[in-house]
């Protein structure tokens, strides 16, 4: 997820990118296209700004940044339009649920919210490593833009990288202790 920057005293949540994946742009557009709080509930991974009623510009830097990695959310399967609507609801809590596209259903054995312990995490350019432990199958959700060049592995074995909350990433893990790696591999055409 991009870092919030300030240009001429106006917070800008999407930084500056000459190219932006469509899904990421869809979510960022939610910040600008409504006067109601956007993604207001706590727990949305990587949330960095929220709506402040009565201000001429609706964004303000959030002082309580949630983690970039969360896990154990209950999967809810919705199409793109349904997910975007759900993200704007005042009762949305990304710490409890994660929206996945319907085509991800066969890839996810998790059905409920579960308790997952994040043991460690490491971020280096083009790679994210986390170690997690869960007593039940679960999802690990990353507040990082979903893009086809990111590849996921669980315990060194290829795993499907899922599009979560319309524009972000998730990986399914079975119960137990697991190492999850996301690696950016830009393959030449």
Secondary structure, DSSP 8 states (H G I E B T S, - for coil): ----EEETTEEETT---SS--HHHHHHHHHHHS-SS-SS-STT-TT--EEE-TT-SS-EEE-SS---SEEE--EEEE--HHHHHHHHTSTT--TTTEEEE-GGGGGG----S---EEEEEEEEETTEEEEEEEESS-EEEEE-S---TTEEEEETTEEE--EEETTTEEEEEE-SEEEEEEEEE-----
